[in-house]
Amino acid sequence: MPIKSILFNKQISTEMVRAILDGRKTCTRRICKDANECTVPDMEFYNADSRTYAVHNFADKEHTEQLSIAERTCPICPGDILYVRETWKRALNGYYYYEDWQRDDIADITKWHPSIHMPKEAARIWLKVTNVRAERLQDIDGKGCVKEGIEEEPLKYVGDEFVKGMFHDLWDSTIKKSDLDRYSWDANPWVWVIEFERCEKPEGV
């Protein structure tokens, strides 16, 4: 049972942590860096024992001439356990998390540590991966946006396209300007769709 950490972009980290704690966020999308216009990921060939999947390599962007099929390692697989790294600080009785911070908190005199430096033992949010698939970013629908933590009310009253627009803006806010041509909403990259559920911290961790 592999245990891995997961980070959220610092621009939206607090918002996404709150969405997970509230039970609104049950999915996340991550760039599939093995894929491009001529290389298509295929989870139909997923092998749970070797933790691998296939990529189809084409000579053209229209995918009319296939050159080869290659095996690649799947970065996150169904059954994996993830712990969410948050901005944190030590306290006398354990740890404080920025999402819960109050300005009159006695621990405010201590220094906040960036999420990337959070040790495993400080993690409070544990997730079990229930499904992983690969798709183009713009294939998301309104329900998928809600699973990503977007508020559900607009979907009920305005519809899919409005909610997808909200996710579009959220996604692009996490992409570096230098990467917008490759990974923005308009670039429509291949992404991993990672579905999860809250779970208890594994014993012995």
SVG drawing of the C-alpha trace seen along z (x, -y; Angstrom):
<svg xmlns="http://www.w3.org/2000/svg" viewBox="-32 -38 43 46">
<polyline fill="none" stroke="black" stroke-width="0.4" points="0.0,0.0 2.1,-3.0 1.7,-6.1 2.4,-9.4 2.0,-13.1 -0.1,-15.5 0.2,-19.2 -2.1,-21.9 -0.9,-25.1 -0.2,-27.7 -2.7,-30.1 -5.6,-27.8 -4.3,-25.5 -6.5,-26.9 -9.6,-26.8 -8.9,-23.1 -8.1,-22.0 -11.4,-23.5 -13.3,-21.8 -11.8,-18.4 -12.6,-18.9 -16.2,-19.9 -16.5,-16.8 -17.0,-18.8 -13.8,-17.9 -13.4,-14.2 -11.3,-14.5 -8.2,-16.2 -6.6,-16.6 -2.9,-16.6 -0.9,-17.0 0.0,-13.8 3.5,-14.6 3.9,-11.4 1.3,-12.6 1.3,-15.3 -0.5,-15.8 1.1,-12.7 1.3,-10.5 -2.0,-9.2 -2.2,-7.6 -4.4,-4.5 -5.5,-3.2 -7.2,-0.2 -3.7,1.4 -3.3,0.6 -1.4,3.4 -1.9,3.2 1.0,5.5 3.6,3.5 1.8,0.1 2.1,-0.6 -0.2,-1.8 0.3,-2.2 0.9,-5.2 0.2,-5.1 2.8,-7.0 1.6,-8.5 3.4,-10.1 0.8,-12.9 -1.6,-14.9 -4.6,-13.4 -3.5,-10.0 -3.9,-8.3 -0.4,-6.6 0.5,-4.7 4.3,-4.1 4.4,-2.2 3.0,-1.3 5.1,-1.9 4.8,-1.0 4.9,-3.8 4.8,-3.9 1.5,-5.3 2.4,-8.0 -0.7,-7.4 -2.8,-4.2 -6.1,-3.0 -5.6,-1.9 -2.7,-4.3 -3.0,-6.4 -2.3,-10.1 -1.7,-12.6 -2.3,-16.3 0.5,-18.6 -0.7,-21.9 0.9,-25.1 1.6,-24.3 3.4,-25.1 4.2,-23.3 2.2,-23.9 2.5,-22.7 -0.3,-20.2 0.6,-19.1 0.2,-21.1 -1.6,-24.1 -2.9,-24.4 -3.2,-27.6 -6.7,-26.7 -7.8,-26.8 -5.7,-29.8 -7.3,-32.5 -5.6,-35.8 -5.8,-35.7 -4.3,-32.2 -1.5,-31.8 0.6,-29.9 0.7,-32.9 4.1,-33.9 5.7,-30.9 6.7,-30.6 4.5,-29.1 6.1,-26.4 5.3,-25.9 3.3,-22.9 6.2,-21.3 8.1,-21.0 5.2,-19.3 6.4,-16.0 4.2,-12.9 3.5,-12.8 1.9,-16.2 -0.6,-15.3 -4.3,-15.3 -5.9,-14.7 -5.6,-11.2 -7.1,-10.0 -7.6,-6.7 -7.4,-6.7 -10.5,-5.0 -10.0,-5.5 -7.5,-6.9 -8.1,-7.7 -6.6,-9.8 -8.6,-12.3 -8.2,-15.7 -8.8,-18.6 -11.8,-20.0 -13.6,-16.7 -14.7,-17.6 -18.4,-18.2 -20.4,-20.2 -20.6,-17.3 -16.8,-16.7 -16.3,-20.4 -18.3,-20.0 -16.2,-17.0 -13.2,-19.2 -14.5,-21.5 -16.5,-24.1 -19.7,-25.2 -22.7,-23.1 -25.3,-25.9 -24.4,-27.4 -24.6,-24.0 -28.3,-23.7 -29.4,-27.1 -27.0,-28.2 -25.7,-25.0 -22.6,-23.1 -21.0,-25.8 -21.0,-28.3 -19.5,-25.9 -16.9,-24.8 -16.0,-28.4 -15.4,-28.6 -13.2,-25.6 -11.4,-27.0 -10.5,-30.1 -9.4,-28.0 -7.3,-25.7 -5.5,-28.5 -4.7,-30.3 -2.5,-27.3 -0.5,-27.3 2.8,-29.2 2.7,-31.9 5.6,-30.1 3.6,-26.9 0.3,-28.4 0.9,-27.4 1.2,-23.8 -0.9,-23.3 -3.7,-25.9 -7.4,-25.3 -7.1,-26.5 -4.1,-24.1 -6.4,-21.2 -3.6,-18.9 -4.0,-15.3 -4.6,-15.0 -4.8,-12.4 -8.2,-12.3 -7.6,-11.1 -10.8,-10.2 -10.5,-9.7 -12.3,-9.3 -11.3,-10.4 -9.7,-7.6 -8.0,-7.1 -4.3,-7.4 -2.8,-3.9 -1.6,-2.1 2.1,-2.2 2.6,-5.4"/>
</svg>
